[in-house]
Amino acid sequence: MDYTLMEVGIDDAETITDITLQSYEVAFNKPFYMARDAAIRRWKAYIRKEHHPQKAKEQRVIYAAFAGTKMIGYIAGHLTERMGLESELQSIYILPEHQRRGVGTSCGFAGLRH
């Protein structure tokens, strides 16, 4: 399957949330621990740099994989001072039907190059 990677932002918060909810439920066989609306608000705050994970610096990035125009997964990360690290993975979720095809690995490498 062909897919493209690109940096995404605030306009994609709802799609990022939907991918999170779908992937989490399949992986853990239970609903995500946060309601959809709350998760959307949290992603928007993270992207706007209003929500800060522990010891996170302001610079953050989200790369998404697209099959055509449909977002099929993403990776998010930020710079940090936590545990003596320089950067930290915030989230990585790939839609279940697109897993095990190298999409997550490609997203990860895109994030590392940033």
Number of C-alpha atoms within 10 A of each C-alpha: 7 8 15 15 17 12 16 17 15 15 10 16 20 17 16 27 21 15 20 21 21 16 22 19 14 13 11 9 9 10 14 16 10 11 11 15 11 11 20 20 15 18 21 19 15 21 23 14 15 12 15 16 15 9 11 19 16 17 12 21 20 24 23 30 24 17 14 10 9 11 19 24 26 29 25 23 21 20 17 21 13 14 7 7 9 12 17 16 16 14 11 21 24 24 20 16 9 14 14 10 10 11 24 22 13 19 25 19 12 18 21 11 6 11
